[in-house]
């Protein structure tokens, strides 16, 4: 288990003016989660910054580290020593971890975002290729994911590209699982489920803005990042008429624009 931040060579960072979001992620696994997030980070590095902290641990340890980082960043920002990340995320599996409920409670109390997979992140990979609604054991999920991807814990470039190509299908299937559990009155995050798409959606924010403007060309779409939580989404008619629309989610904004177009 790594302790603290490792020494890394300096990297060229895009200008802050060009960056929509600045994210910090804590991940549980030694290889898989970091490889997966690094792939997405590279796709959007000009507009979204994603720092992956080198610390590794269980859910409670990750959230505790995230809270510590949040406090440190806020203190340093008040002293004029840099700017805090817009969002802090923890990515981990349900698996058989102890203190799981404590980790979720601590994260909720400190506005730490969570991307949880139950039983494990391999379920998220499976959803890129097929539906799965029945209870799933971790070992079975890992075997099926390896069959579908052609690799195991170390993701190949081919596997990463295949996952990216199927992202929208996986997202839809994960959302349907959440809806199924909500309909069954099952407590989140029930088995099977994955919230990894929520983090990837944040990283893909530039694509989301472009897609909305392509669908509704008469509207100008933009976001504003809050100090805590996700971005606020805005829309305004390009001719300047009407009010500026403000919502907390892209889905809420899309719903409003659909209603406006139907009038």
N, C-alpha and C positions, 0 to 999 in steps of 0.2 A: 504494500500500500504506500503510495507516494505521500510525502508530507511537504506541504508548502509548494511554492512555485519553482519550477525548474528553470535553469538558465537557458535562454534561447537566443539565437542570432537576431539582430534587429531586422524588422520587416518594414517595407515601405507601406504606409497606410494612406488611403485616399483622404482628400481634404474633408474636414468636418462639414463643410458646406454641402458636399455631395452626398453625405450619408443620411439615410432616412432613419435607421435604427442602429443602436450599439448594444449588443447582447453579450451576456456572460453566461456560460453554461457549465454546470457541474454534472459529470456523467459517472455512472457506476462501473461500467465494464472497462477492462484493460485495453481492448482493441476495437470491438465492433461499433459501439456507439460513437467513439471518436472518429473512426474512419467514415462513418455514415454522415455525421455532421460536417466533417471537413469537406466532403464532396459538395454538399450544398453551400457551404461557406465560399468555396471557390467560384461557384456559379454566380454569386451576387456580391463579390468582394468590393466592387466599385460603389455599391449603394448601401450595403448592410454589413456591419462589422460583427463577427461572431468570435469571441474569445472562449476557448475551451480550457478551463482550469485543470492543471495536472493532478490535482488531488483525486483519489479514488477511495470509495468507501460504500457502506450500506446506505439505505434511504435516510435514516435519521442523521448519520454523520454528514452526508452531503448537504442536507437542509441546514444543519448547524453551521457548516462552513459557509453556505450561501448567506445566511443571516449575518455571520461575522463579516463577510466581504461587503455586504450592504451597509452595515454600520461604519466600516472603515472608509468606504467610498464617500458616504454622506459627510463624515467628519472632515475628510481631506478636501471635499468640494467646498465646504463652509470656510475652510482656510485658504481657498483660492489655489489649491494644489491639484488641478485637474478636474475632470468632469465625471460624474458617476455614470455607469451603464444605464441605459433606458429600462432594460429588463434583466432580471436574473432568473435562470431556469435550472431545474434539477431534472435529470433524465434517469429513470431507474425502473427496475422490474418489481412486480409484486412478489413473485417467487415464494420463498418461505421466510422472508426477512422478519426478525423481531422488531418491535417498536414501530411498525408500519403506520398505525393510526396516529402515533405521536408525531411522526414525520409530517404527515398531511396536516395535522392541526397546527404545528409550528409554522409550516409554509403558509398556510392560510392567514395566520395572525400577522405575518410579516410581508405579505404580498409577494411571496416567492412563487413563480410560475412552475407548474409541474407537468411533465410529459411521462406518464406512467403506462407501462404495458403489463397486462395480466394474461398469461403467466410471465411472459418475457418478451423481449423486443422481436424475437423470431416470429411471434404472432403477427406483428406489424408487417414483417416481410411477406408472410404468407398471404396477407390481405391484398398484396399487389397482384396476385395471380388468381386467387379464388376466394369465394365466401367461406367463412367458418363461423358457425353460430353455437356449436356445442362446446361444453366444457373441455378444456385442453390441458393436458399435463405438460410441464416444461420440456421433458425429454422428447415427447412426441412432437412438440412444436419445433424443437431444434432439428430433429430428423427430417421433418417435412420441409423446413426452410432450406436445409442443405440439399435436398433433392431438387427443389425448385431453382435454387441459385447456382448449384454446382460448386459450392464452397461452404466452409463452415464459419468459424469465428472471424477469420481474416477474409474480409470482403475483397474480391477481385474487382478490377476496373470494369470488366464485363458485367459483373453482378450489380455494381453501383449504377451503371448506365441503364441496365434493365429495370432496376427499381425506380429510377428517375422517370423513365418512359411511362411507367404504370402508376405514377403517383396519384393521379386524380381518381383512378379506380379504387386504390387503397383508401384514400380519404373518404370516398362515398361509403365504402363498406364499413369503415371504422365509425362513421357517424351513425349509420344504421344500427350498428351494435349498441351504441350509446342509447339510441331511441328504443331499442328492444329492451334493454335493461331498465330504462325509465318506465316503460310500459308494464314491466313485470314488478315494478317497485323494488328492484334490486339496488343495493347501495353501490355507488361508484367507488373505485373502478372494479367492476365485477369481471369474472372470467367467462368468456374471452373479451378483451377490450384493449384499446391502445389510444393514447392521447398524443403520440409523437407528431401527428399531423398538425397539431396546434402550434408547435414550435416551428415546423417546416413552413407553415403558412406565414409566420412572422418573417422568416428569412426570405420568402418569396413575395414580400409586399410589393416590390417594384412591378412584378408581373401582374399582380392583382389590380394595381392602379391602371396599368395599360389596358388590361382586359375590360375594365369597367368603362373606360373612355372609348374603347372601340365599340362596345355594345351600345353606349349612349353618347354619341359624338356631340350632341348639343350641350353636354354637361362637362364642366371642368372638375376633376376629382383630385383631391390631395389629402394628406394626413398631417397631423401634428402629434408629436410624441410627448406624452406626459412623463412627469418625473417618476411616477409609480404606475405600473399596469401597462396595458396595451395602448396602441395609438388611437386617437380620435379621428374618425373619417368624416370628410367634408365633401359637399357637392354644391355647385352653383351653376346656373344656366350661363352659357358663354355670352349671351346677349345682355347679361347684367340684370335681367328682370327676376322678380321673386326673391324669396329669402334664401339664405345659405342654410343648407341642411347639415346637421351635425348628429352623428351616431357613434356608438361605442364599438361597432363591429361592421365588417364588410358585408355580412349577410343582411344586417339591418338596413344598410345603405342601398343594397341591391333591391331589397323588397320595396323600399320607398320609391326608388326610381322606376320600378315596374308599375307601381300604382300611379305614378305621375304620367307615365307614358300611356297607360290605359284610359286616362281621362279624356 
